[in-house]
Amino acid sequence: MFKKVRQFWNKRVSKKPWLEIISEGIETDGRVRLEFDWNSAFIEHIRQHGFVGHNEEECVRMYVEALTNTTMQDVEGQLPKATGSTLASSGKIIS
């Protein structure tokens, strides 16, 4: 148990930026739900690259939307059309 807590803490305070999908699913209305976790180094990294928001969740949302838009342009016409999305971070829904 303590080993997992230590690993979690070391990951959280790491100076290496990371973003992790910790939960995902499709809502009953067809929207995709993603839940993310990240560290402070990741927020600093994306802010330095222009993803500046009012809070961490907004920065992550901007980053994920940019990533998604780029990916969607690459696969345009190959995937079903989504009706919307909900982004969750550390257990908090931020639509």
C-alpha positions as CSV (number, residue, x, y, z in Angstrom):
1,M,0.0,0.0,0.0
2,F,2.7,2.5,1.0
3,K,4.6,1.7,-2.2
4,K,1.6,2.8,-4.3
5,V,1.2,5.9,-2.3
6,R,4.9,6.7,-2.7
7,Q,4.7,6.1,-6.5
8,F,1.6,8.3,-6.8
9,W,3.3,11.1,-4.8
10,N,6.5,10.8,-6.9
11,K,4.5,11.0,-10.1
12,R,2.5,14.0,-8.9
13,V,5.6,16.1,-7.9
14,S,7.7,15.0,-10.9
15,K,9.3,17.7,-12.9
16,K,8.5,15.7,-16.1
17,P,5.2,16.8,-17.6
18,W,2.5,14.1,-17.9
19,L,-1.2,13.8,-18.7
20,E,-3.1,10.6,-18.2
21,I,-6.6,9.5,-19.1
22,I,-7.9,7.9,-16.0
23,S,-11.5,7.2,-17.1
24,E,-13.4,7.3,-20.3
25,G,-16.8,6.4,-21.6
26,I,-19.8,7.3,-23.7
27,E,-22.7,9.0,-22.1
28,T,-26.4,7.9,-22.7
29,D,-26.8,10.9,-25.0
30,G,-23.8,9.8,-27.1
31,R,-21.3,12.3,-25.8
32,V,-17.8,11.1,-25.1
33,R,-16.7,11.5,-21.5
34,L,-13.0,11.7,-20.6
35,E,-11.4,12.1,-17.1
36,F,-7.8,13.3,-16.9
37,D,-5.2,13.6,-14.3
38,W,-1.9,15.7,-14.7
39,N,0.9,17.3,-12.8
40,S,1.9,20.9,-12.4
41,A,4.8,20.4,-14.8
42,F,2.3,19.5,-17.5
43,I,0.4,22.7,-16.9
44,E,3.6,24.8,-17.0
45,H,4.6,23.0,-20.2
46,I,1.3,23.6,-22.1
47,R,1.1,27.2,-20.8
48,Q,4.5,27.9,-22.2
49,H,3.2,26.7,-25.6
50,G,0.2,29.0,-25.6
51,F,-2.5,27.0,-23.8
52,V,-3.3,29.6,-21.2
53,G,-6.6,29.6,-19.5
54,H,-8.1,30.9,-16.3
55,N,-7.4,27.6,-14.4
56,E,-5.8,24.3,-15.0
57,E,-8.9,22.6,-16.3
58,E,-9.3,25.3,-19.0
59,C,-5.7,24.9,-20.0
60,V,-6.1,21.1,-20.3
61,R,-9.4,21.5,-22.2
62,M,-7.7,23.8,-24.7
63,Y,-4.8,21.3,-25.2
64,V,-7.1,18.3,-25.6
65,E,-9.4,20.2,-28.0
66,A,-6.4,21.2,-30.1
67,L,-5.1,17.7,-30.1
68,T,-8.6,16.4,-31.0
69,N,-9.1,18.9,-33.8
70,T,-5.8,18.0,-35.3
71,T,-6.6,14.3,-35.1
72,M,-10.1,14.8,-36.5
73,Q,-8.6,16.7,-39.5
74,D,-6.4,13.7,-40.1
75,V,-9.3,11.2,-40.1
76,E,-12.1,13.4,-41.4
77,G,-14.9,11.4,-42.8
78,Q,-13.7,8.1,-41.3
79,L,-15.4,8.4,-37.9
80,P,-19.1,8.8,-36.9
81,K,-20.1,12.4,-36.1
82,A,-20.2,13.1,-32.4
83,T,-23.0,15.1,-30.8
84,G,-20.8,16.8,-28.2
85,S,-18.3,16.1,-25.5
86,T,-17.8,16.3,-21.8
87,L,-14.3,16.7,-20.3
88,A,-13.7,15.6,-16.7
89,S,-10.6,16.3,-14.7
90,S,-9.7,14.7,-11.4
91,G,-13.3,13.7,-10.9
92,K,-14.8,17.1,-11.9
93,I,-16.9,17.5,-15.0
94,I,-16.0,20.6,-17.0
95,S,-18.2,20.7,-20.1
